[in-house]
Amino acid sequence: MGVNADVITDLILEVAKKAREETSFEPEPELTKAVKWPIKSTIGPGLEGAIACESKIGYVHGSKGWLIYRGYDIFDLCAYSSFEEVSYLLLHGKLPNAEQFKIFKKKMNNYRYLNKTLRLLVGFPVENMNAMGALRLGTNLMRQEFTHLDAEEGRPATVDAISSDEDSIAMETTPKGEVHAIYEFKKHKRKKLSKMDQMLEDACGNEACYHLISGVATLAAAITRIKSRHMPIEPDPELSHAANLLYMMNGRRPTPIEERIMDVALILHADHGMNASTFASMVVASTLSDIYFSIGSGIAALNGPLHGGANEQVIIALKEIGDPGNVAAWVDKQLAGKNKIAGFGHRVYKAYDPRARILGALAKLLVEGNKEAEIIYQTAKALEHEMIVRLGSKKNIFPNVDFYSGIAYTCLGIPTEIFIPIFAVSRVSGWTSRVLEYLQNNRIFRPRAMYTGEFNNKYLPIDGRN
């Protein structure tokens, strides 16, 4: 591709200008202020609308199409930053200076090497496994390689926790909004940490987060290789995180354009509010389990078809449509059958997803010169137009992040079954950041269910039951 990678910055800034012309700049006052507990909120099934915590990490304004990381607009981060820098920002709350970034990148590079973990992983039938199942297995193997948490002495000690049995405090009472967290580690100083204590402490600290952000990328690439009947490739210390991901998957150094687009895609998926996988990670962490198990829970949640995987279905649908001229009839058929159309609509966004704006522009750049990819892209543009005309203003249904990401990934040589692991490679930076933030003032998650069962049933011996 004979263009300079700087053209991507220009494309993102053009998209940003259009997005900003379509919206005003006021945040939601009721959702952007400090919380005075307890609070009242309107809650729907699945805890929809519930306020579970405060966070300074990320903000999504669905009705205006905003995505903010630590105060920075997603368009600016994609135009000027990198995934490594954004990961540092999410974890530490500020952009790094030159020395901090140098140290961080060195640690990230060191943690990409998972030789023992990969030797264990190839002993499993990964080629026949679901890619996300293999990724979750890999994080458990990382946990075994780099910590002693599975050893008997590595079990969390209940004596170090306040109210370790959360049911020992009656929850069938009205929440009062405690000033301090009830479920937290006792704050005490150790004169000197033993090697074991240091490893256990690091298992829920920054080093473990760096390890996971780097390691999950190595695992995803290795799983890609194994499933295509090839051996994993070691990372290249001269390459960036995004470039290493592509290199370890296909054995070829990416072009500057490919590297930059992969980097932007990782930034776009790094965090997105209290989504299901983030919440799953935080729930596990709130029990004072370690961050490896917490991130494994996030991977498990992301595996569900209601959370990850829509971009796979988008590619399938676009290939089924086959040509832009077939779009209208295909949409007629889907809407008549009341079928969901993958890549459109979002639980949060009632405006055009800013991530889709960026990925759409990047997908257009990637398909140039590839006739098959160009047809898929033109079909996608025709489908977008048809859906916005029919449902955009009427039901606020617009393309979401999954609509164009699959096209971009396909052009980057990423197999369809690896789309969701790539999502995890990025989101692990958000998961770890949210977990660390929540643990600073931890309270175990313990919502209630409305009981709608029976009362006063009489126990009958088995011979007397119908």
ABEGO torsion letter per residue (X at the ends): XBBBAAAAAAAAAAAAAAAAAABBABBBAAABBBBBOBBBBBBBBGGBGBBABBBAABBBBAAAGBBBBGGBBAAAAAAABBAAAAAAAAAAGBBBBAAAAAAAAAAAAAAABAAAAAAAAAABBAAABBAAAAAAAAAAAAAAAABAAABAAABBBAAABBGABAAABBAABBBAGBABBABBBBBBBBABBBAAAAAAAAAABAAAAAAAAAAAAAAAAAAAAAAAGBBBBBBBAABBAAAAAAAAAAGBBBBAAAAAAAAAAAAAAABBEBBAAAAAAAAAAAAGBBAAAAAAAAAAAAABAAABGAAAAAAAAAAAAGBAAAAAAAAAAAAAAGBBBBGBEBAABABBBAAAAAAAAAAAAAABGBAAAAAAAAAAAAAAAAAAAAAAAAAGBBBBAAAAAAAAAAAAGBBAAAAAAAAAAAAAAAAAAAAAAAAABBBBBBBBBBBABBBGBBBBBAAABX
